[in-house]
Amino acid sequence: MTLLHYCCKAGAHGVGDPEAALRLSNQLLALGADVSLRSRWTNMNALHYAAYFDVPELIRVLLKGSKPKVLNSTCSDFYHGTALHIAASNLCLGAVKCLLEHGANPTVRNDKGQEPAEVVPDPMDMSLDKAEAAMVAKELKQLLLDAVPLSCNLCNLPRATLPNYDNIPGNLMLSSLGLKLGDRVVLDETKTGTLRFCGTTEFASGQWVGIELDEPEGKNDGSVGGIRYFICPPKQGIFAPVSKISKALEQTPSSPLSGVSLDPDGVKVEVGDQVLVAGQKQGIVRFFGKTDFAPGYWFGVELEQPTGKHDGSVFGVRYFHCLPKYGVFAPPSRVQSTTIRACFSYAHFFGNVSCLKNVFFSFPVFKATIFTVRVCAFVE
């Protein structure tokens, strides 16, 4: 890599210092630095690095001090895409605008046959905490599509478009799912909350739902990009595609059930058993049954360490008792028994070794102190 390459990397906003990088790049160019030289590691030239790290200030300087062919030069590490492809695929809006202003060609195709507009990440594929990025993706794709010359459109060059359900009213969408605003919903089978919004947004195409979460696990207060869609406390609002939610079942807390669930290894787990939650946290089962906060059956576990979420109660409903921060709930698929259980026939219990019926052990390799032993007698 050359000093100019490092200079472009050092100009990344939020990490480096764009102003210092700009001063140094001007000095390097004045000394004869070559913008077209490529890194042996990535095959990227200085313009590619400036686009990748979204530094439009450097892009202007580099294009001013380079030959015209550098503008649309390709890079093998990005399927022989141009700087415009690199910026678009990384949601570098400032870099894309700057490159287009300087005449970058939006119709150049990479080795996969994609124009820059076609490498912009699809907002519908983004995780739920990427609402801001989805808004950038929508603007970026439209910017690149609008930059394609009309003559190219008439030549039937395919233009990528986002799925568009903008004309479908939000209330019809909810009705088809058996939902309405104000309903309790479950998001991605992990978060619960109240449905506050359904409709189109400015940050992405299609129908989105806005949810006020029960816990401050969200990303906003119901507004994104300065536009308010609903009102809720900070960090309790989140947006998601309609497909990510389901209606929470109206249930009343069940009494704890004993010995009615199997762990992933097929071993029965009972209240009072030692278990491992999510393969990491050790504790004792204090509750098993249905809950108010989510559909299905849940284990309530008192952990050995204060790494939990509560004291056995959720949203004012108590399911079991433990110290604060020692309680956690988990679905059966996330709970594994670490209890050693031995079952003997009644005859063996009274001395007949040959009548031993069933002894089985099920536990991962953990310190022996966490195991408990149970003896179950059966009358024959």
C-alpha positions as CSV (number, residue, x, y, z in Angstrom):
1,M,0.0,0.0,0.0
2,T,1.1,3.6,-0.7
3,L,0.9,6.5,1.7
4,L,-2.0,7.8,-0.4
5,H,-3.9,4.6,0.3
6,Y,-3.3,4.9,4.1
7,C,-4.3,8.6,3.8
8,C,-7.7,7.6,2.3
9,K,-8.3,5.0,5.0
10,A,-7.4,7.6,7.7
11,G,-10.1,9.9,6.4
12,A,-13.0,7.7,7.4
13,H,-15.7,9.7,9.3
14,G,-16.1,8.8,12.9
15,V,-12.9,6.9,13.0
16,G,-10.2,9.0,11.3
17,D,-9.7,12.7,10.7
18,P,-11.0,13.8,7.2
19,E,-9.5,17.2,7.4
20,A,-6.0,15.9,8.3
21,A,-6.3,13.3,5.6
22,L,-7.3,16.0,3.1
23,R,-4.3,18.1,3.9
24,L,-1.9,15.2,3.6
25,S,-3.4,14.0,0.4
26,N,-2.9,17.4,-1.2
27,Q,0.7,17.3,-0.1
28,L,1.2,13.8,-1.5
29,L,-0.4,14.7,-4.8
30,A,1.8,17.8,-5.0
31,L,4.8,15.6,-4.6
32,G,3.6,13.4,-7.5
33,A,1.6,10.6,-5.8
34,D,-0.1,8.4,-8.3
35,V,-3.8,7.8,-7.7
36,S,-3.9,4.8,-10.1
37,L,-1.4,2.7,-8.1
38,R,-3.0,-0.4,-6.5
39,S,-2.6,-2.2,-3.3
40,R,-1.2,-5.7,-3.7
41,W,-3.5,-7.0,-0.9
42,T,-6.9,-5.7,-2.3
43,N,-6.1,-4.5,-5.9
44,M,-7.8,-1.2,-4.8
45,N,-6.5,2.2,-5.9
46,A,-6.7,5.4,-3.9
47,L,-10.1,6.3,-5.4
48,H,-11.5,2.9,-4.4
49,Y,-10.4,3.3,-0.8
50,A,-11.9,6.8,-0.6
51,A,-15.2,5.4,-1.9
52,Y,-15.1,2.4,0.4
53,F,-14.5,4.6,3.5
54,D,-17.1,7.2,2.2
55,V,-14.8,10.3,2.1
56,P,-16.2,12.6,-0.6
57,E,-13.7,15.3,0.4
58,L,-10.8,13.1,-0.7
59,I,-12.7,11.8,-3.8
60,R,-12.8,15.4,-5.2
61,V,-9.1,15.9,-4.6
62,L,-8.1,12.5,-6.1
63,L,-10.2,13.0,-9.2
64,K,-8.7,16.5,-9.7
65,G,-5.2,15.1,-9.5
66,S,-5.7,11.9,-11.6
67,K,-6.3,10.8,-15.2
68,P,-9.9,10.5,-16.4
69,K,-9.7,6.7,-16.7
70,V,-9.3,6.4,-13.0
71,L,-12.9,7.5,-12.4
72,N,-14.4,4.2,-13.8
73,S,-11.5,1.9,-13.1
74,T,-12.5,-1.5,-11.7
75,C,-11.3,-3.6,-8.8
76,S,-11.1,-7.4,-8.9
77,D,-11.9,-7.7,-5.2
78,F,-15.4,-6.3,-5.9
79,Y,-16.2,-8.5,-8.9
80,H,-14.4,-5.9,-11.1
81,G,-16.9,-3.2,-10.0
82,T,-16.0,0.5,-10.1
83,A,-15.7,2.9,-7.2
84,L,-19.4,3.6,-7.7
85,H,-20.1,-0.1,-7.1
86,I,-17.9,-0.1,-4.0
87,A,-19.6,2.9,-2.5
88,A,-23.1,1.7,-3.4
89,S,-22.6,-1.8,-1.9
90,N,-21.4,-0.2,1.4
91,L,-24.2,2.4,1.6
92,C,-21.7,5.3,1.2
93,L,-24.2,8.0,0.2
94,G,-21.8,10.9,0.2
95,A,-19.3,9.0,-2.0
96,V,-21.9,8.0,-4.5
97,K,-23.2,11.6,-4.8
98,C,-19.6,12.9,-5.3
99,L,-18.8,10.3,-7.9
100,L,-21.9,11.0,-9.9
101,E,-21.2,14.7,-9.7
102,H,-17.9,14.0,-11.3
103,G,-19.3,11.9,-14.1
104,A,-19.0,8.3,-12.8
105,N,-20.8,5.9,-15.2
106,P,-23.9,4.4,-13.4
107,T,-24.4,1.8,-16.2
108,V,-21.0,0.0,-15.9
109,R,-21.6,-3.7,-15.0
110,N,-19.4,-5.8,-12.8
111,D,-18.5,-9.5,-13.5
112,K,-21.9,-10.5,-12.1
113,G,-23.7,-8.3,-14.6
114,Q,-24.8,-5.8,-12.0
115,E,-25.0,-2.0,-12.3
116,P,-24.2,0.1,-9.2
117,A,-27.9,0.4,-8.4
118,E,-28.2,-3.4,-8.3
119,V,-25.6,-3.8,-5.6
120,V,-27.3,-1.6,-3.0
121,P,-28.4,-3.8,-0.1
122,D,-32.1,-4.5,-0.1
123,P,-33.8,-2.9,3.0
124,M,-36.1,-5.9,3.4
125,D,-33.1,-8.1,4.0
126,M,-31.7,-5.9,6.8
127,S,-32.0,-6.8,10.5
128,L,-34.6,-5.0,12.6
129,D,-32.2,-2.5,14.1
130,K,-31.1,-1.1,10.7
131,A,-34.0,1.3,10.0
132,E,-31.6,4.2,9.5
133,A,-29.6,2.1,7.0
134,A,-32.7,1.1,5.2
135,M,-33.6,4.7,4.7
136,V,-30.1,5.4,3.2
137,A,-30.5,2.3,0.9
138,K,-33.8,3.6,-0.5
139,E,-32.4,7.0,-1.2
140,L,-29.2,5.6,-2.6
141,K,-30.9,3.2,-5.0
142,Q,-33.2,5.9,-6.3
143,L,-30.3,8.3,-6.8
144,L,-28.5,5.7,-8.9
145,L,-31.6,4.7,-10.9
146,D,-32.3,8.4,-11.7
147,A,-28.7,8.8,-12.9
148,V,-29.1,6.1,-15.6
149,P,-29.4,8.0,-18.9
150,L,-32.7,7.8,-20.7
151,S,-31.1,6.3,-23.8
152,C,-30.0,3.3,-21.7
153,N,-33.6,2.8,-20.4
154,L,-34.9,2.8,-24.0
155,C,-32.3,0.0,-24.8
156,N,-34.1,-2.2,-22.2
157,L,-31.3,-2.3,-19.8
158,P,-32.7,-3.9,-16.6
159,R,-33.1,-1.6,-13.7
160,A,-33.4,-3.0,-10.2
161,T,-36.3,-1.8,-8.2
162,L,-37.4,-2.4,-4.6
163,P,-40.5,-4.4,-3.9
164,N,-43.3,-1.9,-3.8
165,Y,-46.4,-2.4,-1.7
166,D,-46.9,1.3,-1.1
167,N,-50.5,1.3,-2.5
168,I,-51.8,-1.3,-0.1
169,P,-53.5,0.4,2.9
170,G,-52.0,-0.5,6.2
171,N,-55.4,-1.4,7.7
172,L,-56.0,-4.0,5.0
173,M,-52.6,-5.5,5.6
174,L,-53.3,-5.8,9.3
175,S,-56.8,-7.2,8.8
176,S,-55.4,-9.9,6.6
177,L,-53.2,-11.0,9.5
178,G,-56.0,-10.7,12.0
179,L,-54.4,-7.7,13.7
180,K,-55.3,-4.2,14.6
181,L,-53.5,-1.2,16.1
182,G,-53.2,-1.7,19.9
183,D,-52.8,-5.4,19.7
184,R,-50.2,-7.2,21.6
185,V,-47.6,-8.8,19.3
186,V,-44.5,-10.9,19.3
187,L,-41.5,-9.7,17.2
188,D,-39.1,-12.4,15.9
189,E,-40.4,-14.7,18.6
190,T,-38.2,-12.9,21.2
191,K,-39.6,-9.4,21.8
192,T,-43.1,-8.4,22.9
193,G,-44.9,-5.1,22.6
194,T,-47.9,-3.2,21.4
195,L,-48.6,-2.5,17.7
196,R,-48.7,1.3,17.2
197,F,-48.2,1.8,13.4
198,C,-48.7,0.0,10.1
199,G,-48.1,1.7,6.7
200,T,-45.5,3.1,4.3
201,T,-42.4,4.9,5.5
202,E,-39.8,7.3,4.1
203,F,-36.9,5.0,5.1
204,A,-37.9,2.0,2.9
205,S,-40.5,0.9,0.5
206,G,-43.3,-1.5,1.4
207,Q,-45.4,-1.9,4.5
208,W,-43.7,-1.6,7.9
209,V,-45.1,-2.0,11.4
210,G,-44.1,0.2,14.3
211,I,-44.0,-1.5,17.7
212,E,-43.8,-0.1,21.2
213,L,-41.7,-2.7,23.0
214,D,-42.3,-3.7,26.6
215,E,-38.7,-3.3,27.4
216,P,-36.2,-0.6,26.3
217,E,-34.7,-2.8,23.7
218,G,-35.7,-0.7,20.7
219,K,-33.9,1.9,18.5
220,N,-36.1,5.0,18.6
221,D,-39.1,6.8,20.1
222,G,-41.4,6.2,17.1
223,S,-39.6,8.5,14.7
224,V,-36.9,7.8,12.1
225,G,-35.0,10.4,10.1
226,G,-36.9,13.3,11.7
227,I,-40.3,11.8,10.7
228,R,-42.7,10.7,13.5
229,Y,-44.8,7.6,12.9
230,F,-46.0,7.0,16.5
231,I,-45.2,8.0,20.0
232,C,-43.4,5.9,22.7
233,P,-40.6,6.3,25.2
234,P,-37.1,6.5,23.9
235,K,-35.5,3.1,23.1
236,Q,-38.9,1.3,23.1
237,G,-39.8,1.9,19.5
238,I,-38.8,-0.4,16.7
239,F,-39.8,-0.9,13.0
240,A,-40.0,-4.2,11.3
241,P,-41.5,-5.8,8.1
242,V,-45.0,-7.1,8.6
243,S,-43.7,-10.7,8.1
244,K,-41.7,-10.4,11.3
245,I,-44.6,-10.2,13.8
246,S,-47.3,-12.4,15.1
247,K,-50.2,-11.9,17.5
248,A,-49.5,-12.6,21.1
249,L,-51.9,-15.1,22.5
250,E,-54.1,-14.0,25.4
251,Q,-53.2,-16.3,28.2
252,T,-53.2,-16.4,32.0
253,P,-50.3,-17.6,34.0
254,S,-50.2,-21.3,34.4
255,S,-49.4,-23.1,37.5
256,P,-45.9,-24.6,37.4
257,L,-45.9,-28.0,35.7
258,S,-43.6,-30.7,36.8
259,G,-41.8,-33.2,34.5
260,V,-43.7,-32.4,31.3
261,S,-40.9,-31.2,29.0
262,L,-37.9,-32.8,27.3
263,D,-34.6,-31.0,26.7
264,P,-33.0,-31.0,23.2
265,D,-31.4,-34.4,24.1
266,G,-34.7,-35.9,24.9
267,V,-34.2,-36.0,28.6
268,K,-37.1,-35.1,30.9
269,V,-36.6,-31.8,32.7
270,E,-38.5,-31.2,36.0
271,V,-39.0,-28.3,38.3
272,G,-36.0,-28.3,40.7
273,D,-33.6,-29.7,38.1
274,Q,-30.2,-28.3,37.4
275,V,-30.1,-26.9,33.9
276,L,-28.0,-25.0,31.4
277,V,-29.7,-22.1,29.6
278,A,-28.6,-21.3,26.1
279,G,-25.5,-23.4,26.6
280,Q,-24.0,-20.9,29.0
281,K,-25.9,-20.0,32.2
282,Q,-26.4,-22.5,35.0
283,G,-29.4,-22.5,37.2
284,I,-32.4,-24.4,38.7
285,V,-35.8,-24.7,37.1
286,R,-38.4,-22.9,39.3
287,F,-41.3,-22.8,36.8
288,F,-42.6,-24.5,33.7
289,G,-45.8,-23.5,32.0
290,K,-47.6,-20.9,29.9
291,T,-47.1,-17.2,30.5
292,D,-48.7,-13.8,29.7
293,F,-45.7,-12.3,27.9
294,A,-45.4,-14.8,25.0
295,P,-47.2,-17.8,23.6
296,G,-46.1,-21.4,24.2
297,Y,-44.5,-23.1,27.2
298,W,-41.5,-21.5,29.0
299,F,-39.0,-22.5,31.7
300,G,-38.4,-20.1,34.5
301,V,-34.9,-20.5,35.8
302,E,-33.2,-19.2,38.9
303,L,-29.6,-18.6,37.8
304,E,-26.5,-19.3,39.9
305,Q,-25.1,-15.8,39.0
306,P,-26.9,-12.4,38.8
307,T,-26.9,-12.4,35.0
308,G,-30.7,-12.6,34.6
309,K,-33.4,-10.1,33.9
310,H,-35.8,-10.1,36.8
311,D,-36.8,-11.7,40.2
312,G,-39.3,-14.2,38.7
313,S,-42.0,-11.7,37.7
314,V,-42.6,-10.2,34.3
315,F,-44.8,-7.2,33.7
316,G,-46.3,-7.4,37.2
317,V,-47.1,-11.2,37.0
318,R,-45.1,-13.4,39.3
319,Y,-44.2,-16.9,38.1
320,F,-41.6,-17.8,40.7
321,H,-39.5,-16.2,43.4
322,C,-35.8,-15.5,43.3
323,L,-33.4,-12.6,44.0
324,P,-33.4,-9.6,41.5
325,K,-31.3,-10.3,38.4
326,Y,-31.3,-14.0,39.1
327,G,-34.4,-14.9,37.1
328,V,-34.6,-15.7,33.4
329,F,-37.2,-17.3,31.1
330,A,-36.3,-19.6,28.2
331,P,-38.2,-21.8,25.7
332,P,-37.6,-25.6,26.1
333,S,-35.3,-25.6,23.1
334,R,-32.8,-23.4,25.0
335,V,-32.8,-25.4,28.2
336,Q,-30.6,-28.5,28.8
337,S,-30.7,-30.8,31.8
338,T,-27.5,-31.2,33.8
339,T,-29.1,-33.4,36.4
340,I,-27.8,-37.0,36.8
341,R,-30.9,-39.1,37.3
342,A,-30.8,-42.8,38.2
343,C,-34.0,-44.9,38.2
344,F,-34.1,-48.3,40.0
345,S,-36.8,-50.9,40.3
346,Y,-38.4,-51.4,43.6
347,A,-36.8,-54.8,43.9
348,H,-33.3,-53.4,43.4
349,F,-34.0,-50.7,45.9
350,F,-34.3,-53.4,48.5
351,G,-31.2,-55.3,47.4
352,N,-31.8,-57.3,44.2
353,V,-29.1,-56.0,42.0
354,S,-30.2,-58.1,39.0
355,C,-33.5,-56.2,38.9
356,L,-31.8,-52.9,38.0
357,K,-34.1,-51.6,35.4
358,N,-32.8,-48.3,34.1
359,V,-29.8,-46.1,34.8
360,F,-29.1,-43.3,32.5
361,F,-27.0,-40.2,32.7
362,S,-27.4,-37.0,30.7
363,F,-25.1,-34.1,31.2
364,P,-22.4,-32.1,29.4
365,V,-18.9,-31.9,30.9
366,F,-19.2,-29.5,33.8
367,K,-18.0,-29.4,37.4
368,A,-19.5,-32.2,39.4
369,T,-20.8,-29.8,42.1
370,I,-23.7,-28.7,39.9
371,F,-25.1,-32.1,39.5
372,T,-27.9,-33.6,41.7
373,V,-28.8,-37.2,41.9
374,R,-32.3,-38.6,42.2
375,V,-33.4,-42.1,43.0
376,C,-36.8,-43.1,41.7
377,A,-38.4,-46.2,43.1
378,F,-41.0,-48.1,41.1
379,V,-43.3,-50.7,42.6
380,E,-43.6,-53.8,40.4
